[in-house]
Amino acid sequence: MQTPHLTFPLFVTMLLNGLAIGMLYFLVAVGLSIIFGLMHVLNFAHGSMSMIGAYVGLAVFKLFGNPAAGTAPSWAFVLAIAAGTAAGFALGWLTERFLVRPLYKRPLFLVLLTLGLILVLDELVKIIWTANPQGLVIVPALSGTISIFGQPFAVYRVFLILFGLVMIALTWWLINKTRMGIIIRAGVQDSDMVQTLGINVRQVFTLVFAFGVALAAMGGIATAPFNGVYPTMGGEFLLKAFIVVVIGGFGSIVGTALGATVLGLTEQFLPWFFPKFAAVAPVAVMALVLLLRPEGLFNLSGRRAG
């Protein structure tokens, strides 16, 4: 079957859709990239932790709106994002403090621990919220569409693009331009030296881990108006997050942003030209990057997270 003609207005719409999806991928993946790039901890439970944030945010959203009737005040979504992010931060802090910290010198046990956490968190979600998918309505301030070259485009997707760009800039600034970022990078290079300066490196690493999970939880609740919330979303998030950081390079915020954008645009454009390869498009792009640049586009693991 012949591929329909790709007009310029449709191209722009697909481009913006790809950017919006890419911003969601960035929020979920950047925490994984930071945690591994700065702490050398591969958190396989990252996607499930993102899912917990989405469910907590949805629970808060339901307190102030009526999703079944499709109504909710706009500020309820702000509270939902705040609650989901806070839940992710708390979960990340507890996980690092009581489970991850004792195993830093035993990487194999860390891998087994985070794999086990996937099972625990997934079952916990089913017990508390059941296995049925749940939805989150788009609040009035972010609902509706705007016209771009005569093509309708969702206001919520415009919000995601702007929100994602702000989070990219903010995360880069926190890691590279603040005192805390300097301490984190110094602690990675020489933790003993930083410790002698009176800085508790362990607490700093706990904050890094919690911050990374909080960003993932924020991405989880932000994606809820798109795809809803369901018990298997953690595994899907984890796969996309790994693809993004492999493309961009572990430890690089710029690389994660680029990898997320590449993946989002690939999922939009590749199926248009090669529909039969739509299902394998993300893995195909990752494989291509691994062949041409095995370390990723901006691999800064163990170095500056630029």
C-alpha positions in Angstrom: 0.0 0.0 0.0 1.4 3.4 -1.0 2.3 5.8 1.9 0.0 8.9 2.0 1.6 12.2 1.2 3.2 13.9 4.1 2.1 17.5 4.0 4.0 20.3 5.8 1.1 20.9 8.3 1.0 17.2 9.1 4.8 17.1 9.4 4.7 19.9 12.0 2.0 18.2 13.9 3.9 14.9 14.0 7.1 16.8 15.0 5.3 18.4 17.9 3.8 15.1 19.0 7.2 13.5 18.9 8.6 16.3 21.1 5.8 16.0 23.6 6.3 12.2 23.9 10.0 12.8 24.1 9.6 15.2 27.1 7.7 12.4 28.9 10.5 10.0 28.2 13.0 12.5 29.5 11.2 12.9 32.8 11.1 9.1 33.3 14.7 8.4 32.0 16.7 11.3 33.5 16.5 9.9 37.0 17.8 6.5 35.8 20.7 8.3 34.0 21.6 10.4 36.9 21.5 7.6 39.5 23.7 5.3 37.4 25.9 8.0 35.9 26.8 9.6 39.3 26.3 6.7 41.7 26.9 3.6 39.5 23.7 2.0 40.7 21.5 0.4 38.1 18.0 0.7 39.4 15.8 -1.9 37.6 12.8 -0.8 39.8 12.9 2.7 38.4 9.9 2.2 36.2 7.8 0.6 39.0 8.8 3.6 41.3 7.5 5.9 38.5 4.3 3.9 38.5 3.9 4.4 42.3 4.1 8.1 41.8 1.5 8.0 39.1 -0.9 6.1 41.3 -0.4 8.4 44.3 -0.9 11.4 42.1 -4.1 9.9 40.7 -5.4 9.2 44.2 -4.9 12.9 45.2 -6.4 14.0 42.0 -9.6 12.0 42.7 -9.9 13.7 46.1 -10.6 17.0 44.4 -12.3 16.0 41.2 -14.8 13.6 39.7 -12.9 11.7 37.0 -15.9 9.5 36.2 -17.9 12.7 35.2 -14.8 14.1 33.4 -14.6 17.2 35.7 -11.8 18.4 38.0 -10.5 21.9 39.0 -7.2 22.8 37.3 -5.3 23.1 40.6 -6.1 19.5 41.3 -3.7 18.5 38.6 -1.0 20.6 40.2 -1.6 18.9 43.5 -1.5 15.5 41.8 1.9 16.2 40.2 3.2 17.6 43.5 1.9 14.5 45.5 3.2 12.0 42.9 6.6 13.7 42.9 6.8 13.8 46.7 5.8 10.2 46.9 8.6 9.3 44.4 11.1 11.3 46.5 10.1 9.6 49.7 10.2 6.1 48.1 13.6 6.9 46.6 15.0 8.1 50.0 13.7 5.1 51.9 15.0 2.7 49.2 18.5 4.2 49.2 18.8 4.6 52.9 17.7 1.2 54.0 18.1 -1.1 51.0 20.7 0.2 48.5 23.2 1.8 50.9 24.4 -1.4 52.6 25.0 -3.0 49.1 27.1 -0.4 47.3 30.1 -2.7 47.3 28.1 -5.7 46.2 26.7 -4.8 42.7 25.3 -8.2 42.0 23.1 -8.0 45.1 22.0 -4.5 44.1 20.8 -5.8 40.8 18.9 -8.7 42.5 17.5 -6.2 45.0 16.1 -3.8 42.4 14.7 -6.7 40.4 12.9 -8.0 43.5 11.5 -4.5 44.2 9.7 -4.7 40.8 7.7 -7.7 42.0 7.0 -6.1 45.4 5.9 -2.7 44.0 3.8 -4.2 41.2 1.9 -6.5 43.7 1.5 -3.6 46.1 -0.2 -1.6 43.4 -2.6 -4.4 42.6 -3.5 -4.8 46.3 -4.1 -1.1 47.0 -5.5 0.1 43.6 -6.6 -3.2 42.0 -5.4 -4.4 38.6 -7.9 -2.4 36.6 -6.6 0.5 34.5 -7.6 4.0 35.7 -7.8 7.3 33.9 -7.0 10.9 34.7 -9.0 13.6 32.9 -7.3 16.6 31.5 -8.2 19.7 33.5 -10.0 22.6 31.8 -6.9 24.8 31.7 -5.0 22.2 29.6 -7.9 20.8 27.6 -8.9 21.5 24.1 -6.9 22.0 20.9 -5.2 24.8 19.1 -4.8 25.1 15.3 -1.3 24.8 13.8 -1.2 25.2 10.0 -4.8 24.2 10.0 -4.1 21.0 12.0 -5.6 20.5 15.5 -3.0 20.0 18.2 -3.8 19.3 21.9 -3.1 22.0 24.4 -1.9 19.4 26.9 0.9 18.4 24.5 2.0 22.0 24.2 2.1 22.0 28.0 4.2 18.9 28.0 6.8 20.3 25.6 7.2 23.5 27.6 7.2 21.7 30.9 9.8 19.2 29.6 12.1 22.0 28.4 11.9 23.8 31.8 12.7 20.5 33.6 15.7 19.9 31.3 17.1 23.3 32.0 16.4 23.1 35.7 17.9 19.6 36.1 21.0 20.7 34.2 21.4 23.8 36.3 21.0 21.9 39.6 23.7 19.3 38.7 26.2 21.7 37.0 25.7 25.1 38.5 24.8 24.7 42.1 26.8 24.0 45.3 25.0 20.7 45.7 25.9 19.7 42.2 29.5 20.4 42.8 29.4 18.3 46.0 27.7 15.5 44.1 30.3 15.4 41.4 33.2 15.8 43.8 31.8 12.9 45.9 31.7 10.7 42.9 35.4 11.5 42.0 36.8 11.3 45.6 34.3 10.6 48.4 37.0 10.4 51.1 38.2 13.8 50.3 34.7 15.3 50.4 34.1 13.5 53.6 37.1 15.2 55.2 35.6 18.6 54.4 32.7 17.8 56.8 30.2 16.9 54.1 28.1 13.7 54.6 28.5 12.1 51.2 26.1 9.3 52.1 23.3 11.8 52.7 24.2 13.6 49.4 23.9 10.3 47.5 20.6 9.6 49.2 19.3 12.9 48.0 20.5 12.1 44.4 18.8 8.8 44.4 15.6 10.3 45.8 15.7 13.2 43.3 16.1 10.7 40.4 13.1 8.7 41.5 11.1 11.9 42.1 11.6 12.9 38.5 10.5 9.5 37.3 7.3 9.8 39.5 6.7 13.2 38.0 6.8 11.7 34.5 4.5 8.9 35.6 1.7 11.3 36.7 2.3 13.6 33.7 1.7 10.7 31.3 -1.6 9.7 33.0 -3.9 11.9 30.9 -2.4 10.2 27.8 -2.4 6.5 28.6 -4.1 6.2 32.0 -2.5 4.4 35.0 -2.2 0.6 35.0 -0.1 -2.0 36.8 2.1 -2.9 33.9 3.1 0.7 33.1 6.3 0.3 35.2 7.8 -2.3 32.9 7.0 -0.2 29.8 8.6 2.9 31.4 11.7 1.0 32.3 12.2 -0.3 28.8 11.8 3.2 27.3 14.1 4.7 30.0 16.8 2.2 29.2 16.5 2.9 25.5 16.8 6.6 26.1 19.8 6.5 28.3 21.6 4.0 26.0 21.0 6.4 23.1 22.0 9.5 25.1 24.7 8.0 27.4 24.5 7.3 31.1 25.1 10.3 33.4 24.4 13.0 30.8 21.3 15.3 31.1 21.9 16.7 27.7 22.3 13.2 26.3 19.1 12.0 28.0 17.2 14.9 26.6 18.6 14.2 23.1 17.9 10.5 23.5 14.3 11.1 24.6 13.7 13.4 21.7 15.2 11.0 19.2 13.0 8.2 20.6 9.8 10.3 20.6 10.4 11.5 17.0 11.3 8.0 15.8 8.0 6.6 17.2 6.2 9.3 15.3 7.9 9.3 11.9 9.3 5.8 11.3 5.9 4.1 11.4 4.7 6.6 8.8 7.3 5.5 6.3 7.8 1.9 7.5 4.5 0.8 9.1 5.7 -2.8 9.4 8.6 -1.8 11.7 6.5 0.4 14.1 6.7 -2.1 16.9 10.5 -2.5 16.7 11.3 1.1 16.0 12.7 2.1 19.5 14.9 -1.0 19.7 16.1 -0.5 16.1 17.3 3.0 16.9 19.0 1.8 20.1 20.7 -0.9 18.2 21.9 1.5 15.5 23.4 3.8 18.2 25.1 0.9 19.9 26.7 -0.1 16.6 27.9 3.4 15.7 28.7 4.7 19.2 28.5 2.0 21.9 29.1 4.4 24.8 26.1 6.5 23.7 26.0 10.0 22.2 27.0 11.8 25.5 28.3 9.1 27.9 29.5 11.0 30.9 29.3 8.1 33.4 31.6 8.9 36.3 32.4 12.4 34.9 30.6 15.6 34.7 26.9 15.2 34.1 26.6 17.9 31.5 
